[in-house]
Amino acid sequence: MKNPSIQTKFIVAFMAVGLLAIALVGIFTSTVSNQEFQDLVIERLTSEYSAELIDNYETYGTLFGNDHGFITSSSIDFPSFNEANQTGIVLALPNGGILLGDPAHPSGSFLTGSDIQNAKVVEYDDHEIALLFPSNPAFLPNPQEQRFIETTNKAMLYASLGAISLAVILGLVFTRTLLRPLSKLSTAISNVEQGKLSQIVESTSNDELGQVIQGFNKMSAALTDANARRDQMTADIAHELRSPLTVINGYLEAMQDGSLDMTKERLAFVQDEVNQLNRLVDDLRTLALADSGELIIRKSEININNVFAHLLQAYQLLADSKNIELSFANYGFNTLFADKGRLMQVLSNLLNNAFRHTEPDGQISVKAYNLSDGSTTFEIEDTGEGIPEEDLPCVFNRFYRVDPSRQTKEGESGLGLSIVKAIVEAHHGQADVQSEMGKGTTFTITFPMNPLS
């Protein structure tokens, strides 16, 4: 059995609310109307009876119109009082003695004090001659009242039908307005499920539904971007693998068919290409572990000055060969709580990047200092050619190169800066870059507050 749609549920809910409201209004109106009409009937009957009693008193001079001194329906003509007294109006003397009663107040008995207080006094020449007590007045409307009741009932019926119709119409309008963006969202979700990731659903509202649609649009954009980056990364990996594999395959085939002699120099060149492949595989594994949150970070107390001394020794020969001034300075704490191997990898990647982009007679400086919140910051600054402003947001992307012509001729896999960002963020730190064309570039990496400080 097919489940009812949301539109059907909304319409049923509107009708239910409408019917409930109509029922409550009807009950309230009926109760109030009946009470009002009952009061009107009592007022009308007592007025009519009072007039008849006064006329009778004027005719006989007393309510006791027979020799026995007691009024009866046969001795005095009271047209409004029949023998069964079906009107529910009790006739009593001023002292409460009942002349014409009903089953609840039989003739010959007396009214109670509260009954006397609720009774209407009939006066003649400023003298009380009788009491009229509404014991259980029958609702006997006259023709005019009956027509009014019928008209009121018809009006309530028409109003009820109109309210139900209005509830259905409002339900249709409301649900169509509400479900239109939901329908678009459902279609977009179905398209995403089929692999069509680029889906944008229009929304002009900022309510809960609008926020859901905005969230979906952001998710769709993120999926589209992730898919594009995945495709680009796949193509980049294939390209990075193809270049050394082509070289290796070419050398091996030439050596096999005898067109090239197998010399130590050529084998060393092939070995370099194999090492490049190994570096690429290691870099990809590092990023894969970082993406999955499985990158192992073994923190320990690190002496920053010792790290700088090691890096200076490792890179001084390269700096001298390129006539580049290399300097290290620590203006902060002597210790840092981090993974020493990963820190060395980060600083080495940034130094390698600086040397690739700094011309001879340039300068490269590495500084460490502390921020007011206790975090430790490293700055790697060079006097290279700089990075265009439009490229700055992309420098940490995988396989991104500001100068595509460099490729891997200097051992660059295109993943060095991506690994820097991944390792720093695995320490819950932050990596940033600032650059100005023709003046140089400054990479800044910040590690959280040192618990050993």
FIMILUM-567670 format. One record per residue (C-alpha): residue number from 1; residue in one letter; x, z, y. Coordinates in steps of 0.2 Angstrom, whole numbers, plus 2048, in hexadecimal, padded with zeros to 3 digits. Each point is the difference from the previous one (the first is absolute). Layout:
// FIMILUM-567670
 num residu   x   z   y
 NUM      A   X   Z   Y
...
//
This chain:
// FIMILUM-567670
 num residu   x   z   y
   1      M 800 800 800
   2      K 807 7FB 811
   3      N 803 80E 80C
   4      P 7F7 800 810
   5      S 809 7F9 80F
   6      I 806 80B 80F
   7      Q 7F3 7F7 80B
   8      T 7F2 804 7F4
   9      K 806 813 800
  10      F 800 800 813
  11      I 7EE 7F9 801
  12      V 7FA 80C 7F3
  13      A 808 80E 809
  14      F 7F8 7FA 811
  15      M 7EF 7FF 7F8
  16      A 802 811 7F8
  17      V 805 808 810
  18      G 7F2 7F7 809
  19      L 7F3 805 7F3
  20      L 806 812 801
  21      A 7FF 800 813
  22      I 7EE 7F9 7FF
  23      A 7FB 80C 7F3
  24      L 806 80F 80B
  25      V 7F9 7F9 810
  26      G 7EF 7FD 7F7
  27      I 7FF 811 7F8
  28      F 804 808 811
  29      T 7F4 7F5 809
  30      S 7F2 803 7F4
  31      T 803 813 800
  32      V 800 801 813
  33      S 7F1 7F3 801
  34      N 7F5 80A 7F4
  35      Q 804 810 808
  36      E 7FC 7F9 811
  37      F 7F0 7F8 7FA
  38      Q 7FB 810 7F7
  39      D 802 809 811
  40      L 7F5 7F2 808
  41      V 7F3 802 7F3
  42      I 7FF 812 802
  43      E 7FF 7FF 813
  44      R 7F2 7F3 7FE
  45      L 7F6 809 7F3
  46      T 801 811 809
  47      S 7FB 7F8 810
  48      E 7F1 7F8 7F8
  49      Y 7FB 810 7F7
  50      S 803 80A 810
  51      A 7F4 7F4 80A
  52      E 7F3 802 7F2
  53      L 801 813 7FF
  54      I 7FE 801 813
  55      D 7F1 7F4 800
  56      N 7F9 80B 7F2
  57      Y 803 810 80A
  58      E 7F7 7F8 80F
  59      T 7F1 7FC 7F5
  60      Y 7FE 810 7F7
  61      G 809 80C 80B
  62      T 80A 807 7F1
  63      L 809 7FA 7F1
  64      F 7F4 80B 7F5
  65      G 7F2 7F3 800
  66      N 7F4 808 7F3
  67      D 7F7 810 7FD
  68      H 80D 807 7F4
  69      G 80E 7FF 80E
  70      F 80C 7F5 7F5
  71      I 803 7EE 803
  72      T 7FE 7F4 7F2
  73      S 801 7ED 7FF
  74      S 7ED 7FF 7FF
  75      S 7FC 80B 80E
  76      I 80B 7F8 80D
  77      D 804 7EE 801
  78      F 813 7FD 800
  79      P 802 7EE 7FC
  80      S 813 801 7FE
  81      F 7FE 80F 7F3
  82      N 7F9 7FB 7EF
  83      E 7FD 80C 7F2
  84      A 810 7FC 7F7
  85      N 80A 801 811
  86      Q 80B 7F2 7FB
  87      T 808 800 811
  88      G 80A 810 7FD
  89      I 7FC 807 811
  90      V 7FA 813 7FE
  91      L 7F2 806 80C
  92      A 802 813 803
  93      L 7F9 80D 80C
  94      P 80B 807 80E
  95      N 804 80F 7F5
  96      G 806 7F4 7F2
  97      G 7F0 801 7F5
  98      I 7FF 7EF 7F7
  99      L 7EF 7F7 803
 100      L 805 7F0 7F7
 101      G 80F 800 7F5
 102      D 809 7F7 7F3
 103      P 807 804 7EE
 104      A 80F 809 808
 105      H 7F6 809 80D
 106      P 7EE 803 7F9
 107      S 7F1 803 80B
 108      G 7FD 813 803
 109      S 813 804 800
 110      F 80B 803 80F
 111      L 80F 7F7 807
 112      T 811 808 800
 113      G 808 805 810
 114      S 80C 7F1 7FF
 115      D 7F1 7F4 7FD
 116      I 7F7 807 80F
 117      Q 810 7FC 80B
 118      N 800 7EE 7F9
 119      A 7EE 7FE 803
 120      K 7F8 7F7 80E
 121      V 7F4 80A 80B
 122      V 7F0 7F9 805
 123      E 7F9 807 810
 124      Y 7F0 7FF 80A
 125      D 7FE 807 811
 126      D 811 809 7FE
 127      H 7FA 808 7F0
 128      E 808 7FD 7EF
 129      I 7F2 7FA 7F5
 130      A 80A 7FA 7F0
 131      L 810 7FC 7F8
 132      L 806 7EF 7F8
 133      F 80E 802 7F4
 134      P 808 7F1 7F8
 135      S 802 807 7EE
 136      N 804 7EF 7F7
 137      P 7FA 7F2 80B
 138      A 7FD 7F0 7F8
 139      F 809 7F1 807
 140      L 7F0 7F6 804
 141      P 806 7F3 80D
 142      N 7F2 7F7 80A
 143      P 800 7ED 800
 144      Q 80C 7FF 810
 145      E 80C 80C 7F7
 146      Q 7FF 7F6 7F0
 147      R 804 7F0 809
 148      F 80F 808 808
 149      I 806 807 7F0
 150      E 7FE 7EF 7F7
 151      T 809 7F7 80F
 152      T 80E 80D 7FF
 153      N 802 7FD 7ED
 154      K 801 7ED 802
 155      A 80D 802 80E
 156      M 80B 80B 7F5
 157      L 7FE 7F4 7F2
 158      Y 805 7F1 80B
 159      A 80E 80A 807
 160      S 806 805 7EF
 161      L 800 7ED 7FA
 162      G 809 7FB 810
 163      A 80D 80E 7FE
 164      I 803 7FA 7EE
 165      S 802 7EE 805
 166      L 80C 805 80E
 167      A 80A 80A 7F4
 168      V 802 7F1 7F5
 169      I 804 7F5 80E
 170      L 80D 80C 807
 171      G 807 803 7EF
 172      L 803 7ED 7FE
 173      V 808 7FE 811
 174      F 80B 810 7FE
 175      T 806 7FB 7EF
 176      R 803 7EE 804
 177      T 80A 806 80F
 178      L 809 80D 7F6
 179      L 803 7F6 7F0
 180      R 806 7F0 809
 181      P 812 807 803
 182      L 7FF 808 7EE
 183      S 7FC 7EF 7F9
 184      K 80F 7F8 809
 185      L 80B 80E 7FA
 186      S 7FA 7FE 7EE
 187      T 803 7ED 800
 188      A 812 804 808
 189      I 803 80D 7F2
 190      S 7FB 7F3 7F3
 191      N 80C 7F3 808
 192      V 80E 80D 7FF
 193      E 7FC 803 7EE
 194      Q 802 7ED 7FD
 195      G 811 800 808
 196      K 7FB 7FA 811
 197      L 809 80E 809
 198      S 7FE 7FB 812
 199      Q 7EE 806 805
 200      I 7FA 806 811
 201      V 7EF 807 802
 202      E 7F9 800 812
 203      S 7F9 810 806
 204      T 7FB 805 812
 205      S 7FB 812 7FC
 206      N 80B 810 800
 207      D 7F5 80A 7F5
 208      E 804 805 7EE
 209      L 7FC 7EF 7F9
 210      G 80B 7F8 80E
 211      Q 80E 80B 7FB
 212      V 7FF 7FC 7EE
 213      I 800 7ED 804
 214      Q 80F 803 80C
 215      G 809 809 7F1
 216      F 7FC 7F1 7F5
 217      N 807 7F4 80D
 218      K 810 80A 801
 219      M 801 801 7ED
 220      S 7FD 7ED 7FF
 221      A 80E 7FD 80D
 222      A 80C 80C 7F7
 223      L 7FC 7F7 7EF
 224      T 803 7EF 808
 225      D 810 806 808
 226      A 806 808 7F0
 227      N 7FC 7F0 7F6
 228      A 809 7F5 80C
 229      R 80F 80C 800
 230      R 800 800 7ED
 231      D 7FF 7ED 7FF
 232      Q 80E 7FF 80D
 233      M 80B 80D 7F7
 234      T 7FD 7F6 7EF
 235      A 806 7F0 809
 236      D 80F 80A 808
 237      I 805 808 7EF
 238      A 7FF 7EF 7F8
 239      H 80B 7F8 80E
 240      E 80D 80F 7FF
 241      L 801 7FE 7ED
 242      R 801 7ED 800
 243      S 80F 7FE 80C
 244      P 80C 80B 7F5
 245      L 7F9 7FA 7F0
 246      T 802 7EE 805
 247      V 812 803 805
 248      I 804 809 7EF
 249      N 7F7 7F3 7F6
 250      G 809 7F2 809
 251      Y 811 808 7FD
 252      L 7FC 804 7EE
 253      E 7FA 7EE 7FC
 254      A 810 7F8 809
 255      M 80B 80C 7F6
 256      Q 7F7 7FC 7F0
 257      D 801 7ED 802
 258      G 812 801 805
 259      S 7FE 7F9 812
 260      L 807 811 807
 261      D 80D 80B 7F9
 262      M 7FC 812 7FC
 263      T 80C 809 80C
 264      K 800 812 805
 265      E 7FB 7FB 812
 266      R 7F1 7F7 7FA
 267      L 7FB 80E 7F4
 268      A 802 80C 80E
 269      F 7F4 7F6 80A
 270      V 7F3 800 7F2
 271      Q 803 812 7FF
 272      D 7FC 803 812
 273      E 7F0 7F6 7FE
 274      V 7FB 80B 7F1
 275      N 804 80F 80B
 276      Q 7F5 7FA 80D
 277      L 7F2 7FE 7F4
 278      N 803 812 7FA
 279      R 7FF 806 812
 280      L 7F0 7F7 802
 281      V 7F8 807 7F1
 282      D 806 812 804
 283      D 7F8 7FE 812
 284      L 7F0 7FA 7F9
 285      R 7FF 80E 7F4
 286      T 804 80D 80E
 287      L 7F1 7F8 80A
 288      A 7F5 800 7F1
 289      L 803 813 7FD
 290      A 7FD 803 812
 291      D 7F0 7F7 800
 292      S 7FA 80A 7F1
 293      G 806 810 807
 294      E 80C 802 7F2
 295      L 810 7FF 80A
 296      I 80A 80F 7FB
 297      I 807 80A 80F
 298      R 80C 80E 7FB
 299      K 803 80A 810
 300      S 80F 80B 802
 301      E 80A 807 80F
 302      I 80A 7F1 807
 303      N 80F 802 80C
 304      I 7FD 7F3 80D
 305      N 812 800 806
 306      N 806 7FC 7EE
 307      V 7F3 7F2 7FF
 308      F 807 7F8 810
 309      A 812 802 7FA
 310      H 7FC 7F7 7F0
 311      L 7F7 7F2 809
 312      L 80E 7FE 80D
 313      Q 80D 7FF 7F2
 314      A 7F5 7F3 7F6
 315      Y 7FC 7F5 80F
 316      Q 810 802 80B
 317      L 809 7F1 7F7
 318      L 7F1 7F5 803
 319      A 7FF 805 812
 320      D 813 7FD 803
 321      S 7FE 7EF 7F7
 322      K 7F2 7FB 80C
 323      N 808 808 80F
 324      I 7F1 80C 802
 325      E 801 811 807
 326      L 7F7 80C 7F4
 327      S 7FC 812 805
 328      F 7F7 80F 7F9
 329      A 7FA 810 809
 330      N 7F6 80F 7FB
 331      Y 7F7 809 80E
 332      G 7F5 80A 7F5
 333      F 800 80C 7F1
 334      N 80E 7FE 7F4
 335      T 7F4 800 7F1
 336      L 7F1 7F6 7FB
 337      F 7F5 803 7F1
 338      A 7FD 7EF 7F8
 339      D 805 7F5 7F1
 340      K 813 7FC 804
 341      G 800 7F0 7F5
 342      R 7F1 7F9 809
 343      L 806 805 811
 344      M 810 7F7 7FD
 345      Q 7F6 7F1 7FA
 346      V 7F6 800 810
 347      L 80F 802 80C
 348      S 80A 7F3 7F6
 349      N 7F1 7F3 801
 350      L 7FF 803 813
 351      L 813 7FE 802
 352      N 800 7F0 7F5
 353      N 7F2 7F9 80B
 354      A 80A 805 810
 355      F 810 7F8 7FA
 356      R 7F6 7F0 7FC
 357      H 7F9 7FE 811
 358      T 80F 807 80B
 359      E 80D 7F3 806
 360      P 812 804 801
 361      D 805 80C 80E
 362      G 7EF 808 7FF
 363      Q 7FC 812 7FD
 364      I 7F6 80A 7F3
 365      S 7FD 812 802
 366      V 7F7 80D 7F4
 367      K 7FA 810 808
 368      A 7F7 80F 7F9
 369      Y 7F6 80D 80B
 370      N 7F1 80B 7FF
 371      L 7EF 7FF 808
 372      S 7F6 80F 807
 373      D 7F6 802 7F1
 374      G 810 802 7F5
 375      S 800 7EF 7F8
 376      T 810 7F6 7FE
 377      T 802 7EF 807
 378      F 80D 7F3 7FD
 379      E 803 7F1 80C
 380      I 809 7F1 7FA
 381      E 804 7F5 80F
 382      D 808 7EF 802
 383      T 805 7F4 80D
 384      G 7FA 7F1 7F6
 385      E 7F5 7F2 806
 386      G 7F0 80A 7FF
 387      I 7EF 7FD 7F8
 388      P 7F2 7F6 809
 389      E 7F1 80B 805
 390      E 7F4 7F7 7F5
 391      D 80A 803 7F1
 392      L 802 813 802
 393      P 7F0 805 7F7
 394      C 806 7F6 7F1
 395      V 812 805 7FE
 396      F 7FC 80D 7F2
 397      N 7F5 7F3 7F6
 398      R 807 7FA 7F0
 399      F 80B 7F0 800
 400      Y 7FD 7FF 813
 401      R 80F 7F8 809
 402      V 801 7FE 813
 403      D 80C 7F2 7FC
 404      P 7FA 7F7 7F0
 405      S 810 7F5 800
 406      R 80A 810 7FA
 407      Q 7F8 800 7EF
 408      T 80B 809 7F4
 409      K 811 7F9 805
 410      E 806 812 805
 411      G 7F8 809 7F1
 412      E 7F0 803 809
 413      S 7F1 801 7F5
 414      G 7F3 802 80E
 415      L 7FB 811 7FA
 416      G 80C 80C 808
 417      L 7F6 805 80F
 418      S 7F0 802 7F5
 419      I 80A 80C 7F4
 420      V 805 809 810
 421      K 7EE 803 805
 422      A 7FB 804 7EE
 423      I 80D 80D 7FE
 424      V 7FE 808 811
 425      E 7ED 801 7FD
 426      A 803 808 7EF
 427      H 808 80E 809
 428      H 7F0 801 80C
 429      G 80B 7F9 80E
 430      Q 7FE 7F1 80B
 431      A 80A 7F0 803
 432      D 7FF 7F6 811
 433      V 80A 7F2 809
 434      Q 802 7FB 812
 435      S 80A 7F1 806
 436      E 803 7F5 80F
 437      M 806 7EE 7FE
 438      G 812 7FE 805
 439      K 803 813 801
 440      G 7FE 806 7EE
 441      T 7F5 80A 7F4
 442      T 7FE 813 7FD
 443      F 7F8 806 7EF
 444      T 7FA 812 800
 445      I 7FC 80A 7F1
 446      T 7F9 811 801
 447      F 7FF 80D 7F2
 448      P 7F5 80F 801
 449      M 805 811 805
 450      N 80F 807 7F7
 451      P 7FB 810 7F6
 452      L 812 805 800
 453      S 802 800 813
//
